[in-house]
Amino acid sequence: MAKMNLSIEQNDSGIVVNFNNEKFSLKYPTHIWSNFPDEMKDFFMDNYLFLKSVHLPLILNVNKIKLNTAPPLLKSFFLTMQFMDIPNISDFDDLQPDDLFKKFFNTSFKFNNGRVKYPNSNFVSNENSSVLSSSFGKDSLLSLALTREMNLDNHPVWIEEKGAPLENRYKRKLIKKFKEEFDINVEKIHNETILLHSYHYLKISDDRNYILSHLLTEYALLLIPFLYNYEAEYLFFGNEQSCNQSYMSKSGYKCYPVFDQSSEWMQEINKLLNISLGKKIHVSSLVEPLHDIAIIKILRNRYPKFAKYQYSCFPDETTVNNFKRWCCHCSKCARLFIIFKALNVNTKKLGFRNNMLSKKYMQYYSIFGSSENLSPYDSSGVGRDEQLLAFLLAAKNKVKGELIDEFKKRFMKEVENREDELRKKFFGIHKSFTIPRKIKNQLLSIYKEELSDLK
């Protein structure tokens, strides 16, 4: 087993992480970083570097990691988060969880001598100000539209991650048009440290791709300077109800497709940020009570001008040429395609160049038994029932296609017997744990108005 060193330093636009003699930048808008207090910058660096190292023992042959920071105040949060996601990582990558647990527990982290840094307590919040983590997917677009309707001052931030050139290129175009139409400034963080999760970059000869167990937790940390700058009382993410669905792994562990995005962990992120800011704020998902199909229905029916900007694809540059908005080579495209058909949305106008109901796309739909080419959410099986309902509604809409015929042969009898149950679940408004009381009644009244005729 080997040792590893990581270090971090700051510059005028953010921070730089040093790993294996290479530098990875985290760049903020100049006004955001310059307005962030110096004491908080030190606190931020101590905690961010540990967060960026906590997954490395699971993918590299190391048992000792040395960091050039003081011990991080938030260490226990990050260790718990990674620990809770190990069963899911092992299941998705067909590994033995006990082997990963052993590597995780047997790794020691060494810090520079120094006391734990505590944040200063001069953070001031405005009850009408919010920051939104925006990806331009359905969840963040609906969240932004809702905050506008509820008269919350919202500041959307896109975290542009190096290593996704097709996605980034298309999102830049979308954001430019969006700004022009709505006069909404979408700010950006450029994140090169995402490469510390890349098997390809780390030169690991493995079929796996990324361990992104702490994506939401990392985003929460990254957005602290924006919370300071805009004195925000709310931080909104786009985690829908399906993030709370669990399944049983092959090894007998209860798993979430991504534990970091569950409501259970979002409540821990709330504690983490309250500690970091020295004041209570609200970390929330406005779409927490809803499933995907309900989110898309509300977005397209109530906010059609926002809906046309939806981008929900993660293209693979090595296999997709002439990419526009939908690669049509991933399970996320397939899942959304059938939901659009269920809701009578014109997929050609949305930019789908291919009919994803022909048989050659069967491998991207989890209900047909494929385990390849699927995202962790789709491969876990937790989305099976929603996909069945979408196929049923598409069939009722007289949608044609080889996969509609296949669905009818395999599942029509089951789904017709369960239609009322499935409608109630996937067009229902479920219990939420993170939505602040100040806005909850107004938010739920909007959902009831939009979904009452579908349950």
C-alpha positions as CSV (number, residue, x, y, z in Angstrom):
1,M,0.0,0.0,0.0
2,A,1.2,3.5,-0.7
3,K,1.0,7.0,0.7
4,M,-0.4,10.0,-1.0
5,N,-0.1,13.8,-0.6
6,L,-2.7,16.4,-1.5
7,S,-2.4,20.1,-1.0
8,I,-4.6,23.2,-1.5
9,E,-3.9,26.9,-2.0
10,Q,-5.9,29.9,-2.8
11,N,-5.6,32.5,-5.5
12,D,-7.5,35.6,-6.7
13,S,-10.4,33.6,-8.2
14,G,-10.7,30.6,-5.9
15,I,-8.6,27.6,-5.0
16,V,-6.2,25.1,-6.5
17,V,-5.8,21.5,-5.5
18,N,-2.5,19.8,-6.1
19,F,-2.5,16.1,-6.7
20,N,0.2,14.0,-8.3
21,N,2.1,17.1,-9.3
22,E,-0.9,18.5,-11.3
23,K,-3.1,21.4,-10.4
24,F,-6.9,21.5,-10.4
25,S,-8.6,24.8,-10.2
26,L,-11.9,25.8,-8.6
27,K,-12.8,29.2,-10.1
28,Y,-15.4,31.6,-8.8
29,P,-16.7,34.9,-10.3
30,T,-14.2,37.5,-9.0
31,H,-16.8,39.5,-7.0
32,I,-18.0,36.3,-5.2
33,W,-14.5,35.1,-4.1
34,S,-13.2,38.6,-3.2
35,N,-16.2,39.3,-0.9
36,F,-15.8,36.0,0.9
37,P,-14.1,36.6,4.3
38,D,-10.5,35.5,4.7
39,E,-11.3,33.5,7.8
40,M,-14.0,31.6,5.9
41,K,-11.6,30.9,3.0
42,D,-9.3,29.1,5.4
43,F,-12.1,27.1,6.9
44,F,-13.4,26.3,3.4
45,M,-10.0,25.0,2.2
46,D,-9.5,22.7,5.3
47,N,-12.9,21.1,4.7
48,Y,-12.9,21.0,0.9
49,L,-9.6,19.2,0.6
50,F,-10.7,16.5,2.9
51,L,-13.9,16.1,1.1
52,K,-12.0,15.7,-2.2
53,S,-9.9,12.9,-0.7
54,V,-12.4,10.9,1.3
55,H,-13.3,8.6,-1.7
56,L,-9.7,8.0,-2.9
57,P,-9.0,4.9,-0.7
58,L,-11.9,3.2,-2.5
59,I,-10.3,3.5,-6.0
60,L,-6.6,3.8,-5.4
61,N,-4.1,1.5,-3.7
62,V,-3.4,3.8,-0.7
63,N,-3.7,3.5,3.0
64,K,-2.3,6.9,4.1
65,I,-3.3,10.3,2.8
66,K,-1.5,13.5,4.0
67,L,-3.2,16.9,3.6
68,N,-1.6,20.3,4.0
69,T,-4.5,21.6,6.1
70,A,-5.6,21.7,9.7
71,P,-8.0,18.9,10.7
72,P,-11.4,19.7,9.2
73,L,-14.4,20.6,11.4
74,L,-16.8,18.7,9.1
75,K,-14.8,15.5,9.0
76,S,-17.4,13.3,10.7
77,F,-20.1,14.4,8.1
78,F,-17.9,13.5,5.2
79,L,-16.8,10.1,6.6
80,T,-20.5,9.2,7.4
81,M,-21.6,10.2,3.9
82,Q,-19.0,8.1,2.1
83,F,-19.6,5.2,4.5
84,M,-23.3,5.2,3.8
85,D,-22.8,5.0,0.0
86,I,-20.3,2.1,0.0
87,P,-23.0,-0.6,-0.4
88,N,-24.5,1.2,-3.4
89,I,-21.0,1.7,-5.0
90,S,-20.1,-1.9,-4.6
91,D,-23.5,-3.1,-6.0
92,F,-23.3,-0.8,-9.1
93,D,-19.7,-1.8,-9.8
94,D,-20.1,-5.5,-9.0
95,L,-17.6,-5.4,-6.1
96,Q,-17.7,-6.9,-2.6
97,P,-18.8,-4.2,-0.1
98,D,-16.6,-5.8,2.7
99,D,-13.5,-5.2,0.6
100,L,-14.4,-1.5,0.2
101,F,-15.3,-1.1,3.9
102,K,-11.9,-2.6,4.8
103,K,-10.1,-0.2,2.5
104,F,-12.1,2.7,3.9
105,F,-11.5,1.9,7.6
106,N,-7.9,1.0,7.1
107,T,-6.9,4.4,5.6
108,S,-5.4,7.1,7.8
109,F,-5.6,10.8,7.1
110,K,-2.8,13.0,8.3
111,F,-3.0,16.7,8.7
112,N,-0.6,19.6,9.3
113,N,-0.3,20.4,12.9
114,G,-2.8,23.0,13.8
115,R,-6.1,23.5,15.5
116,V,-9.4,23.0,13.9
117,K,-10.6,26.2,12.4
118,Y,-14.1,27.4,13.3
119,P,-16.1,29.7,11.0
120,N,-16.6,33.3,12.0
121,S,-20.2,34.2,13.0
122,N,-20.7,37.4,11.0
123,F,-23.0,35.8,8.4
124,V,-26.2,37.8,7.9
125,S,-29.2,36.4,6.0
126,N,-32.1,37.9,4.2
127,E,-35.3,35.9,4.5
128,N,-36.2,36.7,0.9
129,S,-32.9,35.7,-0.7
130,S,-32.0,32.3,-2.1
131,V,-29.3,30.5,-4.0
132,L,-30.2,27.6,-6.4
133,S,-27.9,24.9,-7.7
134,S,-28.9,25.0,-11.3
135,S,-28.1,22.3,-13.9
136,F,-30.9,23.3,-16.3
137,G,-32.6,19.9,-15.8
138,K,-36.3,19.7,-15.1
139,D,-35.8,19.9,-11.3
140,S,-33.8,23.1,-11.2
141,L,-35.9,24.8,-13.9
142,L,-39.1,24.1,-12.0
143,S,-37.4,25.3,-8.8
144,L,-36.4,28.5,-10.4
145,A,-39.9,29.1,-11.8
146,L,-41.5,28.4,-8.4
147,T,-39.2,30.8,-6.6
148,R,-40.2,33.5,-9.0
149,E,-43.9,32.8,-8.6
150,M,-43.4,32.9,-4.8
151,N,-41.5,36.2,-5.1
152,L,-38.2,34.9,-3.7
153,D,-35.1,36.6,-4.8
154,N,-33.2,33.7,-6.5
155,H,-29.6,33.5,-7.6
156,P,-29.0,30.4,-9.8
157,V,-25.5,29.0,-10.0
158,W,-24.3,26.5,-12.6
159,I,-21.3,24.4,-11.6
160,E,-19.4,23.7,-14.8
161,E,-17.4,20.5,-14.5
162,K,-14.3,19.8,-16.5
163,G,-14.4,16.5,-18.4
164,A,-17.9,17.1,-20.0
165,P,-17.1,19.2,-23.0
166,L,-20.3,18.4,-25.0
167,E,-22.6,19.0,-22.1
168,N,-20.8,22.2,-21.1
169,R,-20.8,23.5,-24.7
170,Y,-24.5,23.0,-25.0
171,K,-25.3,24.4,-21.6
172,R,-23.4,27.6,-22.3
173,K,-25.6,28.2,-25.4
174,L,-28.8,27.5,-23.4
175,I,-27.7,29.8,-20.5
176,K,-27.0,32.6,-22.9
177,K,-30.4,32.4,-24.5
178,F,-32.0,32.0,-21.1
179,K,-30.4,35.2,-19.8
180,E,-31.5,37.1,-22.9
181,E,-35.1,36.0,-22.6
182,F,-35.6,36.3,-18.9
183,D,-32.9,38.8,-17.8
184,I,-31.8,36.3,-15.1
185,N,-28.1,36.1,-14.4
186,V,-26.9,32.5,-14.1
187,E,-23.5,32.6,-12.4
188,K,-20.9,29.9,-12.8
189,I,-18.2,28.0,-10.8
190,H,-15.7,26.2,-13.0
191,N,-14.7,23.0,-11.3
192,E,-11.6,21.1,-12.4
193,T,-11.4,19.0,-9.2
194,I,-14.2,16.7,-10.6
195,L,-11.3,14.9,-12.4
196,L,-10.3,13.5,-9.0
197,H,-13.3,11.2,-9.4
198,S,-12.4,10.1,-12.9
199,Y,-11.1,6.6,-13.4
200,H,-9.9,7.5,-16.8
201,Y,-8.0,10.5,-15.6
202,L,-6.6,8.6,-12.6
203,K,-5.4,5.9,-15.1
204,I,-7.2,3.1,-13.4
205,S,-7.7,0.2,-15.8
206,D,-11.3,-0.5,-14.9
207,D,-14.7,-0.5,-16.6
208,R,-16.1,1.9,-13.9
209,N,-16.4,5.6,-14.4
210,Y,-17.0,7.9,-11.5
211,I,-17.6,7.7,-7.7
212,L,-19.8,10.7,-7.1
213,S,-21.0,9.8,-3.7
214,H,-20.7,13.3,-2.4
215,L,-21.8,15.4,-5.3
216,L,-24.6,17.3,-3.4
217,T,-22.4,17.7,-0.3
218,E,-19.7,19.1,-2.4
219,Y,-22.1,21.5,-4.1
220,A,-23.3,22.7,-0.7
221,L,-19.7,23.6,0.2
222,L,-19.0,25.2,-3.1
223,L,-22.0,27.5,-2.8
224,I,-21.1,28.9,0.6
225,P,-19.4,31.9,-0.9
226,F,-22.6,32.7,-2.9
227,L,-24.7,32.4,0.3
228,Y,-22.4,34.9,1.9
229,N,-22.5,37.3,-1.0
230,Y,-26.3,37.3,-1.4
231,E,-27.1,36.9,2.3
232,A,-29.2,34.0,1.4
233,E,-31.5,32.2,3.9
234,Y,-32.3,29.4,1.4
235,L,-30.2,27.0,-0.6
236,F,-32.2,25.0,-3.1
237,F,-31.3,21.7,-4.7
238,G,-33.4,19.7,-7.2
239,N,-33.8,16.3,-5.5
240,E,-37.1,14.7,-6.4
241,Q,-39.0,12.0,-4.4
242,S,-37.3,9.1,-6.2
243,C,-34.0,10.0,-4.4
244,N,-35.6,8.6,-1.3
245,Q,-36.4,5.2,-2.8
246,S,-34.2,2.4,-1.5
247,Y,-33.5,-1.1,-2.7
248,M,-31.8,-4.2,-1.4
249,S,-28.3,-4.8,-2.8
250,K,-27.0,-8.2,-3.9
251,S,-25.1,-8.4,-0.6
252,G,-28.2,-7.7,1.5
253,Y,-27.6,-4.0,2.2
254,K,-30.2,-1.3,2.1
255,C,-29.1,1.1,-0.6
256,Y,-30.1,4.4,-2.2
257,P,-29.2,5.0,-5.9
258,V,-27.2,8.0,-4.5
259,F,-27.5,8.4,-0.7
260,D,-26.0,11.9,-0.9
261,Q,-29.2,13.1,-2.7
262,S,-31.7,11.6,-0.3
263,S,-33.8,13.7,2.1
264,E,-32.2,12.0,5.0
265,W,-28.8,13.3,3.9
266,M,-30.1,16.7,2.9
267,Q,-31.1,17.2,6.5
268,E,-27.4,16.5,7.4
269,I,-26.3,19.0,4.8
270,N,-28.5,21.5,6.5
271,K,-26.7,20.9,9.8
272,L,-23.4,21.1,8.0
273,L,-24.1,24.5,6.6
274,N,-25.6,25.8,9.8
275,I,-22.3,24.9,11.5
276,S,-20.3,26.4,8.6
277,L,-22.2,29.7,8.6
278,G,-22.8,30.0,12.3
279,K,-26.5,30.7,11.6
280,K,-29.6,28.7,10.7
281,I,-30.4,28.7,7.0
282,H,-32.7,26.3,5.1
283,V,-31.3,23.7,2.7
284,S,-34.2,22.4,0.8
285,S,-35.5,20.8,-2.4
286,L,-38.8,22.3,-3.6
287,V,-39.4,19.2,-5.7
288,E,-38.9,16.8,-2.9
289,P,-42.6,15.8,-2.7
290,L,-42.8,14.9,-6.4
291,H,-41.8,12.2,-8.8
292,D,-40.2,12.8,-12.3
293,I,-43.4,12.6,-14.3
294,A,-45.2,15.0,-12.0
295,I,-42.3,17.5,-12.1
296,I,-42.3,17.4,-15.9
297,K,-46.1,17.8,-16.0
298,I,-46.0,20.9,-13.8
299,L,-43.0,22.4,-15.6
300,R,-44.5,22.0,-19.0
301,N,-48.1,23.0,-18.1
302,R,-47.5,25.9,-15.8
303,Y,-44.1,27.3,-16.9
304,P,-43.8,26.4,-20.7
305,K,-41.3,29.2,-21.3
306,F,-38.9,27.7,-18.8
307,A,-39.6,24.1,-19.9
308,K,-38.2,24.7,-23.4
309,Y,-34.7,25.1,-21.8
310,Q,-34.7,21.6,-20.2
311,Y,-31.4,19.8,-20.6
312,S,-31.2,16.3,-19.0
313,C,-28.6,14.3,-20.9
314,F,-25.1,13.2,-20.0
315,P,-23.5,12.5,-23.4
316,D,-20.4,10.3,-24.0
317,E,-18.2,12.2,-26.4
318,T,-16.5,9.0,-27.5
319,T,-19.7,7.5,-28.9
320,V,-21.9,10.4,-29.8
321,N,-21.3,12.5,-32.9
322,N,-23.0,15.8,-33.9
323,F,-24.6,16.0,-30.4
324,K,-27.3,18.5,-29.8
325,R,-29.6,18.3,-26.8
326,W,-30.4,14.5,-26.5
327,C,-27.8,11.9,-27.2
328,C,-30.4,9.1,-27.5
329,H,-27.7,6.7,-26.2
330,C,-28.4,6.7,-22.5
331,S,-31.0,5.5,-20.0
332,K,-31.8,9.0,-19.0
333,C,-32.8,10.0,-22.5
334,A,-34.9,6.9,-22.7
335,R,-36.6,7.5,-19.3
336,L,-37.5,11.1,-20.3
337,F,-38.6,10.1,-23.8
338,I,-41.3,7.8,-22.6
339,I,-42.4,10.3,-19.9
340,F,-42.8,13.0,-22.6
341,K,-44.8,10.6,-24.7
342,A,-47.0,9.8,-21.6
343,L,-47.7,13.5,-21.3
344,N,-48.4,14.1,-25.0
345,V,-45.2,16.2,-25.5
346,N,-43.9,16.5,-29.0
347,T,-40.5,15.0,-28.7
348,K,-39.3,16.2,-32.2
349,K,-40.0,19.8,-31.1
350,L,-37.9,19.1,-28.0
351,G,-35.0,18.1,-30.1
352,F,-35.1,14.3,-30.1
353,R,-33.8,13.2,-33.5
354,N,-34.6,9.5,-33.0
355,N,-37.7,7.6,-32.1
356,M,-36.5,5.9,-28.9
357,L,-39.4,3.4,-29.0
358,S,-37.8,1.3,-31.8
359,K,-36.4,-2.0,-30.7
360,K,-32.8,-1.0,-30.9
361,Y,-33.3,1.3,-27.9
362,M,-34.6,-1.5,-25.6
363,Q,-31.2,-1.7,-23.8
364,Y,-31.8,1.7,-22.3
365,Y,-35.1,0.9,-20.6
366,S,-34.8,-0.8,-17.3
367,I,-38.2,-2.5,-17.4
368,F,-37.1,-4.8,-20.2
369,G,-34.4,-6.4,-18.1
370,S,-31.2,-4.7,-19.4
371,S,-28.5,-4.1,-16.8
372,E,-26.0,-2.5,-19.3
373,N,-25.9,1.1,-20.4
374,L,-28.0,2.2,-17.4
375,S,-27.4,4.9,-14.8
376,P,-27.3,3.9,-11.1
377,Y,-30.9,5.0,-10.7
378,D,-32.1,2.9,-13.6
379,S,-30.0,-0.1,-12.9
380,S,-31.2,-0.2,-9.2
381,G,-34.7,-0.9,-10.3
382,V,-36.3,1.8,-8.1
383,G,-37.7,3.5,-11.2
384,R,-39.5,0.4,-12.6
385,D,-43.0,1.4,-11.6
386,E,-42.8,4.9,-12.9
387,Q,-41.6,3.7,-16.2
388,L,-44.4,1.2,-16.4
389,L,-47.0,4.0,-15.8
390,A,-45.3,6.1,-18.5
391,F,-45.6,3.3,-21.0
392,L,-49.2,2.7,-20.1
393,L,-50.1,6.4,-20.5
394,A,-48.2,6.6,-23.8
395,A,-50.1,3.5,-25.0
396,K,-53.4,5.2,-24.1
397,N,-52.2,8.3,-26.1
398,K,-52.0,6.0,-29.1
399,V,-48.3,6.3,-29.3
400,K,-46.8,3.7,-31.7
401,G,-43.5,1.8,-31.6
402,E,-42.0,-1.6,-31.2
403,L,-41.3,-1.1,-27.5
404,I,-44.9,-0.1,-27.0
405,D,-45.9,-3.5,-28.5
406,E,-43.3,-5.2,-26.3
407,F,-44.7,-3.4,-23.2
408,K,-48.2,-4.5,-24.0
409,K,-47.1,-8.2,-24.4
410,R,-45.1,-8.2,-21.1
411,F,-46.8,-5.8,-18.8
412,M,-50.2,-4.5,-19.9
413,K,-52.2,-6.9,-17.7
414,E,-50.1,-6.0,-14.6
415,V,-50.2,-2.3,-15.1
416,E,-53.9,-2.1,-15.9
417,N,-54.6,-3.8,-12.6
418,R,-52.3,-1.3,-10.8
419,E,-53.2,1.9,-12.7
420,D,-55.0,3.6,-9.8
421,E,-52.2,2.7,-7.4
422,L,-49.5,4.0,-9.8
423,R,-51.3,7.2,-10.6
424,K,-51.7,8.0,-6.9
425,K,-48.0,7.4,-6.3
426,F,-46.4,9.1,-9.2
427,F,-48.9,12.0,-9.6
428,G,-49.2,12.3,-5.8
429,I,-47.7,14.9,-3.4
430,H,-45.6,13.1,-0.9
431,K,-44.3,14.0,2.6
432,S,-41.4,16.4,2.6
433,F,-38.8,16.9,5.3
434,T,-36.8,19.9,4.0
435,I,-39.3,22.5,2.7
436,P,-39.4,25.5,5.0
437,R,-42.7,26.2,6.7
438,K,-42.7,29.8,5.4
439,I,-43.2,28.7,1.8
440,K,-44.7,25.2,2.2
441,N,-48.4,26.1,2.0
442,Q,-48.0,28.3,-1.1
443,L,-45.9,25.6,-2.7
444,L,-48.2,22.7,-2.0
445,S,-51.2,24.7,-3.3
446,I,-49.5,25.1,-6.6
447,Y,-48.8,21.3,-6.8
448,K,-52.4,20.5,-5.8
449,E,-53.7,22.8,-8.5
450,E,-51.6,21.2,-11.2
451,L,-51.9,17.5,-10.3
452,S,-55.5,17.2,-9.0
453,D,-56.9,15.8,-12.2
454,L,-54.2,13.1,-12.7
455,K,-54.3,11.0,-9.5
